[in-house]
Amino acid sequence: EHSTEHIYNEIAYPLVEGVMEGYNGTIFAYGQSGSGKSFTMRGVVDPSSQKGIIPRAFEHIFESIQCAENAKFLLRASYLEIYNEDIRDLLGADTKQKLE
């Protein structure tokens, strides 16, 4: 019943704020096939209220970096899928390649 905007603001926003302070952060989406995990993480472009957690987090992080003074940042992100005991990096060059 909630928009991805609401979910981001309530759950992911505080996590990303912690990441900007130097802590590691993980968002773990778990559930059966068809339950909305991918939609919640990726969302859709239009309407903008349905952008997913990942694009919102990237916007949040890069806006924070632009506003920061006298600081260096190292950003590493992964979007892993575990399905039938196979792991794939959905942000990698070859999303079909299985990871060990």
BAFI-260007 format. One record per residue: x negated, y negated, z of N, C-alpha, C, O in turn; residue number from 1. Coordinates in steps of 0.05 Angstrom, whole numbers, padded with zeros to 5 digits. Layout:
<sekols>
<sekol <X Y Z> <X Y Z> <X Y Z> <X Y Z> NUM>
...
</sekols>
This chain:
<sekols>
<sekol <-00016 00024 00000> <00000 00000 00000> <-00017 -00025 00000> <-00006 -00047 -00005> 1>
<sekol <-00043 -00023 00005> <-00060 -00047 00007> <-00076 -00051 -00019> <-00082 -00031 -00032> 2>
<sekol <-00082 -00076 -00025> <-00099 -00082 -00048> <-00128 -00075 -00041> <-00135 -00073 -00018> 3>
<sekol <-00144 -00072 -00062> <-00172 -00068 -00057> <-00185 -00093 -00044> <-00204 -00091 -00029> 4>
<sekol <-00173 -00116 -00049> <-00182 -00141 -00036> <-00179 -00139 -00006> <-00197 -00146 00009> 5>
<sekol <-00156 -00130 00003> <-00150 -00126 00031> <-00169 -00106 00044> <-00180 -00110 00065> 6>
<sekol <-00173 -00083 00030> <-00190 -00062 00040> <-00219 -00073 00042> <-00233 -00067 00062> 7>
<sekol <-00228 -00088 00022> <-00255 -00099 00023> <-00258 -00118 00047> <-00277 -00115 00062> 8>
<sekol <-00239 -00136 00050> <-00241 -00155 00071> <-00241 -00142 00099> <-00255 -00152 00117> 9>
<sekol <-00225 -00122 00102> <-00223 -00109 00128> <-00245 -00090 00135> <-00254 -00088 00158> 10>
<sekol <-00255 -00075 00115> <-00274 -00053 00120> <-00302 -00060 00110> <-00321 -00058 00125> 11>
<sekol <-00304 -00067 00084> <-00330 -00070 00072> <-00344 -00096 00078> <-00369 -00097 00081> 12>
<sekol <-00329 -00118 00080> <-00341 -00144 00085> <-00360 -00144 00109> <-00382 -00153 00107> 13>
<sekol <-00350 -00134 00132> <-00368 -00134 00156> <-00393 -00117 00151> <-00415 -00123 00161> 14>
<sekol <-00390 -00095 00136> <-00413 -00078 00130> <-00433 -00092 00113> <-00457 -00091 00118> 15>
<sekol <-00424 -00106 00092> <-00442 -00121 00075> <-00455 -00144 00090> <-00479 -00149 00085> 16>
<sekol <-00441 -00156 00108> <-00454 -00177 00125> <-00477 -00165 00141> <-00498 -00178 00144> 17>
<sekol <-00473 -00141 00151> <-00495 -00127 00165> <-00518 -00120 00147> <-00541 -00122 00155> 18>
<sekol <-00512 -00113 00123> <-00533 -00107 00103> <-00549 -00132 00098> <-00574 -00131 00096> 19>
<sekol <-00536 -00155 00097> <-00550 -00180 00092> <-00568 -00188 00116> <-00586 -00204 00113> 20>
<sekol <-00563 -00176 00139> <-00580 -00180 00162> <-00602 -00160 00164> <-00618 -00160 00183> 21>
<sekol <-00604 -00141 00145> <-00625 -00122 00144> <-00618 -00094 00152> <-00636 -00076 00152> 22>
<sekol <-00593 -00088 00158> <-00585 -00061 00165> <-00577 -00046 00139> <-00569 -00057 00119> 23>
<sekol <-00580 -00019 00141> <-00570 -00002 00119> <-00540 00000 00121> <-00529 -00002 00143> 24>
<sekol <-00527 00003 00098> <-00498 00006 00098> <-00489 00028 00079> <-00501 00031 00058> 25>
<sekol <-00469 00042 00087> <-00457 00063 00070> <-00427 00062 00071> <-00415 00059 00092> 26>
<sekol <-00415 00065 00048> <-00386 00068 00046> <-00382 00096 00035> <-00391 00102 00013> 27>
<sekol <-00368 00112 00050> <-00364 00140 00042> <-00334 00144 00036> <-00317 00141 00054> 28>
<sekol <-00328 00149 00011> <-00300 00154 00003> <-00296 00184 00000> <-00309 00197 -00016> 29>
<sekol <-00277 00195 00015> <-00273 00223 00016> <-00243 00229 00012> <-00226 00215 00023> 30>
<sekol <-00237 00250 -00003> <-00209 00258 -00006> <-00206 00276 -00030> <-00225 00280 -00045> 31>
<sekol <-00182 00287 -00033> <-00178 00305 -00055> <-00176 00291 -00081> <-00173 00266 -00082> 32>
<sekol <-00179 00306 -00103> <-00178 00294 -00130> <-00152 00279 -00134> <-00130 00289 -00126> 33>
<sekol <-00154 00256 -00146> <-00130 00241 -00152> <-00120 00223 -00129> <-00098 00212 -00131> 34>
<sekol <-00135 00221 -00108> <-00125 00206 -00084> <-00132 00177 -00085> <-00123 00162 -00068> 35>
<sekol <-00148 00168 -00105> <-00153 00140 -00108> <-00181 00131 -00100> <-00186 00107 -00098> 36>
<sekol <-00199 00149 -00096> <-00226 00142 -00087> <-00241 00125 -00108> <-00251 00104 -00102> 37>
<sekol <-00241 00134 -00133> <-00255 00120 -00154> <-00242 00093 -00159> <-00256 00073 -00163> 38>
<sekol <-00216 00092 -00159> <-00202 00066 -00163> <-00210 00047 -00140> <-00215 00023 -00146> 39>
<sekol <-00210 00056 -00116> <-00217 00039 -00094> <-00245 00029 -00096> <-00251 00005 -00090> 40>
<sekol <-00264 00046 -00105> <-00292 00038 -00107> <-00297 00020 -00131> <-00312 00001 -00130> 41>
<sekol <-00285 00027 -00154> <-00290 00012 -00179> <-00269 -00009 -00185> <-00275 -00032 -00192> 42>
<sekol <-00244 -00002 -00181> <-00221 -00020 -00186> <-00218 -00026 -00215> <-00228 -00011 -00233> 43>
<sekol <-00204 -00048 -00221> <-00200 -00058 -00248> <-00206 -00088 -00249> <-00205 -00101 -00228> 44>
<sekol <-00212 -00098 -00272> <-00219 -00127 -00275> <-00194 -00145 -00271> <-00196 -00166 -00259> 45>
<sekol <-00172 -00136 -00283> <-00148 -00153 -00283> <-00125 -00138 -00271> <-00118 -00117 -00283> 46>
<sekol <-00112 -00146 -00251> <-00115 -00171 -00236> <-00140 -00170 -00218> <-00148 -00149 -00209> 47>
<sekol <-00151 -00194 -00213> <-00176 -00195 -00197> <-00172 -00185 -00169> <-00191 -00177 -00156> 48>
<sekol <-00147 -00185 -00159> <-00142 -00174 -00132> <-00147 -00144 -00131> <-00149 -00133 -00109> 49>
<sekol <-00150 -00131 -00154> <-00154 -00102 -00155> <-00183 -00095 -00163> <-00188 -00072 -00170> 50>
<sekol <-00202 -00114 -00162> <-00230 -00108 -00165> <-00237 -00089 -00143> <-00227 -00091 -00121> 51>
<sekol <-00254 -00070 -00149> <-00261 -00050 -00129> <-00282 -00059 -00109> <-00291 -00082 -00110> 52>
<sekol <-00288 -00042 -00090> <-00306 -00048 -00068> <-00334 -00053 -00080> <-00348 -00071 -00070> 53>
<sekol <-00343 -00037 -00099> <-00370 -00041 -00110> <-00374 -00068 -00123> <-00393 -00082 -00116> 54>
<sekol <-00357 -00077 -00142> <-00361 -00103 -00153> <-00359 -00125 -00133> <-00374 -00145 -00134> 55>
<sekol <-00341 -00122 -00113> <-00339 -00143 -00092> <-00364 -00144 -00075> <-00373 -00166 -00068> 56>
<sekol <-00375 -00121 -00069> <-00399 -00120 -00052> <-00422 -00132 -00067> <-00438 -00147 -00056> 57>
<sekol <-00425 -00126 -00093> <-00447 -00138 -00109> <-00444 -00168 -00110> <-00464 -00183 -00107> 58>
<sekol <-00420 -00178 -00115> <-00416 -00207 -00115> <-00423 -00220 -00088> <-00437 -00240 -00087> 59>
<sekol <-00414 -00207 -00067> <-00420 -00217 -00040> <-00450 -00218 -00035> <-00461 -00238 -00025> 60>
<sekol <-00464 -00196 -00042> <-00493 -00195 -00037> <-00508 -00216 -00053> <-00525 -00230 -00043> 61>
<sekol <-00502 -00218 -00079> <-00516 -00237 -00096> <-00510 -00266 -00089> <-00527 -00283 -00092> 62>
<sekol <-00485 -00272 -00081> <-00479 -00299 -00071> <-00495 -00305 -00046> <-00505 -00328 -00043> 63>
<sekol <-00497 -00286 -00028> <-00513 -00290 -00003> <-00542 -00295 -00010> <-00555 -00312 00003> 64>
<sekol <-00553 -00280 -00029> <-00581 -00283 -00036> <-00586 -00311 -00048> <-00606 -00324 -00042> 65>
<sekol <-00567 -00320 -00065> <-00570 -00347 -00077> <-00570 -00369 -00056> <-00584 -00389 -00059> 66>
<sekol <-00556 -00365 -00034> <-00554 -00385 -00013> <-00577 -00384 00007> <-00581 -00403 00022> 67>
<sekol <-00591 -00362 00007> <-00612 -00358 00027> <-00637 -00375 00020> <-00644 -00378 -00003> 68>
<sekol <-00649 -00385 00041> <-00674 -00400 00038> <-00696 -00386 00053> <-00692 -00375 00074> 69>
<sekol <-00720 -00387 00041> <-00744 -00375 00054> <-00740 -00346 00062> <-00748 -00338 00084> 70>
<sekol <-00729 -00331 00044> <-00725 -00302 00049> <-00729 -00286 00023> <-00724 -00296 00001> 71>
<sekol <-00739 -00262 00027> <-00742 -00244 00004> <-00722 -00220 00009> <-00717 -00213 00031> 72>
<sekol <-00712 -00209 -00013> <-00693 -00188 -00011> <-00702 -00165 -00029> <-00712 -00169 -00051> 73>
<sekol <-00697 -00141 -00020> <-00700 -00117 -00036> <-00673 -00103 -00035> <-00664 -00095 -00014> 74>
<sekol <-00661 -00099 -00058> <-00635 -00088 -00059> <-00636 -00061 -00074> <-00646 -00060 -00096> 75>
<sekol <-00625 -00041 -00062> <-00623 -00015 -00075> <-00595 -00004 -00070> <-00585 -00004 -00047> 76>
<sekol <-00582 00004 -00092> <-00555 00014 -00089> <-00552 00040 -00104> <-00566 00045 -00124> 77>
<sekol <-00536 00058 -00094> <-00530 00083 -00107> <-00500 00088 -00105> <-00487 00080 -00086> 78>
<sekol <-00490 00102 -00125> <-00462 00110 -00126> <-00462 00139 -00133> <-00463 00146 -00156> 79>
<sekol <-00461 00156 -00113> <-00464 00185 -00116> <-00437 00198 -00116> <-00419 00191 -00102> 80>
<sekol <-00435 00218 -00133> <-00411 00235 -00134> <-00420 00263 -00127> <-00439 00274 -00138> 81>
<sekol <-00405 00275 -00108> <-00410 00303 -00101> <-00384 00318 -00109> <-00363 00313 -00099> 82>
<sekol <-00387 00336 -00128> <-00364 00351 -00139> <-00373 00379 -00145> <-00392 00384 -00159> 83>
<sekol <-00359 00399 -00134> <-00366 00427 -00137> <-00395 00432 -00130> <-00409 00447 -00144> 84>
<sekol <-00404 00420 -00109> <-00431 00423 -00098> <-00453 00412 -00117> <-00476 00418 -00113> 85>
<sekol <-00445 00396 -00137> <-00464 00383 -00155> <-00464 00353 -00147> <-00443 00342 -00142> 86>
<sekol <-00488 00341 -00148> <-00491 00313 -00141> <-00500 00298 -00166> <-00518 00306 -00180> 87>
<sekol <-00486 00276 -00172> <-00493 00259 -00195> <-00494 00230 -00186> <-00478 00221 -00169> 88>
<sekol <-00513 00215 -00197> <-00515 00186 -00192> <-00499 00171 -00213> <-00508 00170 -00236> 89>
<sekol <-00477 00160 -00206> <-00459 00146 -00225> <-00470 00119 -00234> <-00458 00107 -00252> 90>
<sekol <-00491 00109 -00221> <-00504 00084 -00230> <-00529 00090 -00246> <-00542 00072 -00257> 91>
<sekol <-00537 00115 -00249> <-00561 00123 -00263> <-00558 00121 -00293> <-00536 00117 -00303> 92>
<sekol <-00581 00123 -00307> <-00581 00121 -00336> <-00565 00144 -00349> <-00551 00139 -00368> 93>
<sekol <-00566 00168 -00337> <-00552 00191 -00348> <-00533 00201 -00326> <-00542 00216 -00308> 94>
<sekol <-00508 00193 -00326> <-00489 00200 -00305> <-00481 00230 -00305> <-00469 00239 -00287> 95>
<sekol <-00488 00244 -00327> <-00483 00273 -00328> <-00505 00289 -00315> <-00500 00313 -00309> 96>
<sekol <-00528 00277 -00311> <-00551 00292 -00300> <-00546 00298 -00270> <-00538 00281 -00255> 97>
<sekol <-00550 00323 -00263> <-00547 00332 -00235> <-00572 00326 -00220> <-00594 00329 -00230> 98>
<sekol <-00569 00318 -00195> <-00592 00312 -00177> <-00597 00337 -00160> <-00579 00352 -00154> 99>
<sekol <-00621 00339 -00151> <-00628 00361 -00133> <-00624 00353 -00104> <-00629 00369 -00086> 100>
</sekols>
